[in-house]
Amino acid sequence: MSADETGSRTGKTAKKPAASNGSRKPGKTISLALQGGGSHGAFTWGVLDRLLEDEEITIEAISGTSAGAMNAAVVTSGFAKGGYEGARADLETFWRAVSEAARFSPLQRSPIDILFGNWSLENSLAYMWLDMSAKMFSPYDLNPAGDNPLAAILRDVVDFKALNSSPAKLFITATNVETGQARIFRNPDICIEVLLASACLPTIYKAVEIDGVPYWDGGYSGNPSLGPLVRECGSDDTVLVQINPVRRPGVPKSSREIANRLNEVSFNSSLMKELRMISILRKDAPEHVCEASRWGAMRMHCIASDDMLDLDQSSKLNAEWSFMTMLRDIGRDAASAFLTKHRKDIGVRPSLDLDLFAPDYT
């Protein structure tokens, strides 16, 4: 399907943001959907770093949640200030600052895990205490001031004035505590509080209030939200950067394995529903321009790595620089593999097998 045919079917007009450094040449225009997952977001850093250096790729919009929201905000701000190279530099600055802030945190790997190269924190006494205390106390008991070290880092790295007026569209998801529904924040409304709300795990931080409304982590309602990429963007190609495995072979049997898998399932549930809808509407969408035809026209792609299957839930709190750079390198390799295999599919066909998300629909 040509770009003109896609535009007439969906009623959208593709608009490619011009790179502020003027070096980007016409090529493949995409939107990005970035999942949350704590320190595992460093995988997404690597994916973004590789995509941003590719001269053929133009990023029109990013939808992000939690750690994905942090990556998205840093990229959007950095792009507005210094083009794609500025975005790459700011990503490294952000993740290095996160690691530095956690250097003296009690949440460190145990000596035995360090010896065997295990990135999990489950044998850390501090993590055990945190896990146990979360079942007995709330952040309103343990952190009544609501301190979050990410606030200072975001204040130093993200230029919110540049972000608010950036030509790259940004969509950040947070969950309304009272209704359980997702709220999507767009460039002009995004501030530090919005980013902190999108990453607010209720067992660790107090709800973040914005205009008197309390919000929790956006992963509960949209991880990430695809709707704004469908309705408000010209590109019909969305690349999902997946850090929470959808499929994990085998049955979890230990309490830790069960908790880990429950975390993955719950934080993927909203995304799975949206992918199921796209799968169905690609087959049965009406020809006239409407909401259904826009969803049906979306071509989904995915960048993921089986290496993420080796990481457990506790490692999402591991902020060691060596861990983050390892994930960054895995992300870069995954993005390179995707571009080698599926570059030709962008603008033509989906490379993600959407039938996997609607196996009962034929």
C-alpha positions in Angstrom: 0.0 0.0 0.0 1.4 3.3 -1.0 1.6 6.3 1.3 -1.1 8.1 -0.7 -3.4 5.0 -0.5 -2.8 4.8 3.2 -3.6 8.5 3.7 -6.8 8.3 1.8 -8.0 5.2 3.8 -7.1 6.5 7.2 -7.8 10.2 6.7 -4.3 11.0 8.1 -1.7 13.1 6.3 1.8 12.0 6.9 4.0 14.7 8.3 7.7 14.0 8.8 9.4 16.1 11.5 12.5 17.8 10.1 15.6 17.0 12.1 16.8 20.1 13.8 20.4 19.3 12.7 19.3 19.2 9.1 21.2 16.0 8.4 18.4 13.5 8.2 17.5 12.4 4.7 14.1 11.2 3.5 13.5 7.5 4.2 11.4 5.5 6.6 9.1 7.4 9.0 8.0 5.6 12.1 6.4 6.0 15.5 7.8 4.3 18.6 5.9 2.6 21.5 8.2 2.3 24.5 7.4 -0.1 27.4 8.2 0.5 31.1 10.3 -1.8 33.2 12.6 0.1 35.6 16.3 -0.4 34.9 15.4 -2.7 32.0 14.6 0.5 30.2 18.4 0.6 29.5 17.6 -1.9 26.8 15.4 0.7 25.2 18.2 3.2 25.5 20.3 0.9 23.3 17.5 0.5 20.7 17.0 4.2 20.5 20.7 4.9 20.3 20.9 2.6 17.2 17.7 4.0 15.5 18.8 7.6 16.1 22.1 7.0 14.3 20.4 5.5 11.2 20.2 8.1 8.5 17.1 6.5 6.9 14.9 6.5 10.0 12.8 9.5 11.0 10.9 9.3 14.2 7.5 11.2 14.1 6.2 10.4 17.5 6.8 8.4 20.7 4.4 6.9 23.2 6.0 5.9 26.4 5.1 4.6 29.9 7.2 4.5 33.1 10.9 3.9 32.1 9.6 4.2 28.5 8.3 7.7 29.4 11.7 8.7 30.7 13.4 7.5 27.5 10.8 9.2 25.4 11.1 12.5 27.2 14.9 12.6 27.1 14.8 11.8 23.4 12.2 14.4 22.6 13.9 17.1 24.6 17.4 16.2 23.2 16.1 16.2 19.7 14.5 19.6 20.0 17.8 21.0 21.4 20.4 19.2 19.2 18.8 16.9 16.7 19.4 13.2 16.7 22.9 13.4 18.0 21.7 15.6 20.9 19.1 13.0 21.7 21.7 10.2 21.8 24.0 12.3 24.1 21.2 13.1 26.5 20.2 9.4 26.7 23.6 8.5 27.9 23.7 11.4 30.3 20.3 10.3 31.8 21.2 6.7 32.3 24.6 7.5 33.7 23.0 9.9 36.2 20.5 7.2 37.3 23.4 4.8 37.9 25.4 7.4 39.8 22.3 8.3 42.0 22.1 4.6 43.0 25.8 4.0 43.6 25.4 4.1 47.4 21.9 2.6 47.5 21.6 -0.5 49.8 19.9 -2.2 46.8 23.0 -4.0 45.6 23.7 -7.5 44.4 24.9 -10.0 46.9 28.5 -11.2 46.8 27.4 -14.7 45.5 25.4 -13.1 42.7 28.3 -10.9 41.7 30.6 -14.0 41.7 28.3 -16.0 39.4 27.4 -13.0 37.2 23.7 -13.0 38.2 22.0 -9.6 37.9 19.2 -10.4 40.2 18.7 -8.6 43.6 16.6 -11.4 45.1 19.5 -12.5 47.4 20.1 -8.9 48.5 19.1 -8.3 52.1 18.0 -4.8 51.2 15.7 -6.1 48.5 14.3 -8.8 50.8 13.5 -6.0 53.3 11.9 -3.8 50.7 9.8 -6.7 49.4 8.7 -7.7 52.9 8.0 -4.1 54.0 5.9 -3.4 51.0 3.5 -6.1 52.3 3.2 -4.4 55.7 3.8 -0.7 55.1 2.8 1.8 52.4 5.0 4.6 51.0 2.7 6.9 53.0 4.3 5.3 56.1 7.9 5.0 54.9 8.2 7.9 52.5 5.7 10.5 53.6 7.6 13.3 51.9 7.2 11.5 48.5 10.9 11.9 47.7 11.9 10.5 44.3 15.5 10.7 43.1 14.4 10.8 39.5 13.0 14.3 40.0 16.5 15.9 40.3 17.8 13.8 37.4 14.9 14.8 35.1 15.3 18.4 36.1 19.0 18.4 35.1 18.7 16.4 31.8 15.3 17.3 30.3 14.6 20.7 28.9 10.9 20.9 29.4 10.5 24.1 27.4 12.1 22.5 24.4 10.1 19.3 24.9 6.8 21.2 25.1 7.4 22.7 21.7 9.3 19.9 20.1 8.3 18.9 16.5 8.5 15.2 17.6 5.1 14.3 19.2 5.3 12.8 22.7 2.5 10.8 24.5 3.0 9.8 28.1 0.6 7.5 29.9 -0.3 7.5 33.6 -3.1 5.7 35.5 -5.9 7.6 37.2 -5.9 6.0 40.7 -9.6 6.8 41.2 -11.0 5.5 37.9 -8.3 3.0 36.8 -8.3 4.6 33.4 -5.3 5.8 31.4 -4.6 9.5 30.8 -2.5 10.5 27.9 -0.4 13.6 28.4 0.9 15.4 25.2 3.9 17.7 24.6 2.4 21.0 26.0 1.2 19.4 29.2 4.3 17.3 30.1 6.3 18.3 33.1 8.4 16.5 35.8 5.2 15.5 37.7 3.8 13.8 34.6 6.9 11.7 34.1 7.0 10.8 37.8 3.3 9.9 37.7 3.9 7.6 34.7 6.6 5.7 36.7 4.9 5.8 40.1 4.8 2.2 41.5 2.3 2.4 44.3 4.2 0.1 46.6 7.3 2.4 46.5 6.0 6.0 45.9 2.9 8.0 46.9 0.5 8.8 44.1 1.5 11.8 42.1 -1.2 14.5 42.0 -1.7 16.5 38.9 -4.4 19.2 39.0 -5.8 17.5 42.1 -6.0 14.0 40.5 -3.9 11.2 41.8 -1.9 9.0 39.4 0.0 5.7 39.5 2.3 4.0 37.0 1.0 4.1 33.4 1.8 0.4 33.0 -1.4 -0.6 34.7 -3.5 1.0 31.9 -1.3 1.4 28.9 2.2 -0.1 28.5 2.5 1.8 26.2 -0.7 3.3 24.8 -1.1 2.9 21.0 -4.2 4.9 20.6 -2.6 8.4 20.1 -0.1 6.9 17.6 -3.1 5.6 15.6 -5.3 8.7 15.8 -2.9 11.6 15.8 0.1 10.6 13.7 0.8 10.4 10.0 3.0 7.3 10.1 1.2 4.0 9.8 4.3 2.2 11.1 4.7 1.7 14.8 7.8 0.0 16.3 7.1 -1.5 19.7 10.2 -1.7 21.9 9.4 -4.7 24.1 11.1 -5.2 27.4 8.4 -7.2 29.2 8.3 -10.7 27.6 4.9 -11.6 26.3 5.6 -15.3 26.1 7.7 -17.1 28.7 8.0 -20.9 28.2 7.2 -23.2 31.1 5.1 -23.0 34.3 6.5 -20.8 37.2 6.5 -22.9 40.4 8.4 -21.0 43.0 6.9 -17.9 44.7 9.5 -15.7 43.1 8.9 -17.1 39.6 5.1 -16.8 40.0 5.4 -13.1 41.2 7.8 -12.4 38.3 5.4 -13.8 35.7 2.4 -12.1 37.3 4.2 -8.8 37.0 4.9 -9.4 33.3 1.3 -10.5 32.5 -0.3 -7.6 34.3 2.0 -5.0 32.7 1.4 -6.5 29.2 -2.4 -6.9 29.5 -3.5 -3.5 28.1 -1.0 -3.8 25.2 -2.2 -7.3 24.3 -5.7 -6.0 24.0 -4.7 -3.2 21.7 -2.6 -5.6 19.5 -5.6 -8.0 19.4 -7.8 -5.2 18.2 -5.3 -4.3 15.4 -5.1 -7.9 14.4 -8.9 -8.2 14.0 -9.4 -4.8 12.3 -6.6 -5.5 9.8 -8.9 -8.3 8.5 -12.3 -6.7 8.9 -11.8 -2.9 8.9 -14.3 -0.9 6.8 -13.0 0.9 3.7 -14.5 4.3 4.7 -12.5 6.5 7.1 -13.4 5.9 10.7 -11.8 4.8 14.0 -11.8 1.2 13.0 -10.1 1.8 9.6 -7.3 3.8 11.3 -6.5 0.9 13.7 -6.7 -1.6 10.9 -4.2 0.4 8.8 -1.5 0.3 11.5 1.6 -1.7 10.6 3.1 -3.1 13.8 6.8 -4.0 14.2 8.6 -5.1 17.3 12.2 -5.0 18.6 12.8 -7.4 21.4 15.5 -9.8 22.7 15.3 -13.3 24.2 18.1 -12.1 26.6 15.4 -10.3 28.6 13.9 -13.7 29.5 17.0 -14.3 31.7 16.2 -11.3 33.9 13.8 -11.4 36.8 11.6 -8.7 38.4 14.1 -7.7 41.1 16.7 -6.8 38.5 14.5 -3.9 37.4 15.9 -2.2 40.5 19.5 -2.9 39.7 21.1 0.3 38.6 24.7 -0.8 38.3 26.4 0.9 35.3 27.8 -2.4 34.0 24.2 -3.8 34.0 22.8 -0.8 32.2 25.6 -0.8 29.5 25.1 -4.5 29.0 21.4 -3.9 28.4 22.2 -1.0 26.1 24.4 -3.2 24.0 21.7 -5.9 23.8 19.3 -3.2 22.7 21.6 -1.9 20.0 22.2 -5.4 18.7 18.4 -6.1 18.7 17.7 -2.9 16.8 20.5 -3.7 14.3 19.0 -7.1 13.7 15.6 -5.7 13.2 16.8 -3.1 10.7 18.7 -5.8 8.8 15.7 -8.1 8.6 12.8 -5.8 8.4 13.9 -2.4 7.1 12.2 -3.2 3.8 8.9 -4.0 5.6 8.6 -0.5 7.0 6.0 1.4 5.0 4.9 -1.8 3.3 3.7 -4.5 5.7 3.7 -5.3 9.4 6.6 -7.5 10.5 5.0 -8.4 13.8 2.8 -11.5 13.5 -0.5 -10.0 14.7 -2.3 -13.3 14.4 -0.5 -14.4 17.6 -2.7 -11.9 19.5 -6.0 -13.1 18.1 -5.6 -16.8 17.7 -9.4 -17.4 18.0 -10.3 -15.0 15.2 -10.2 -16.1 11.6 
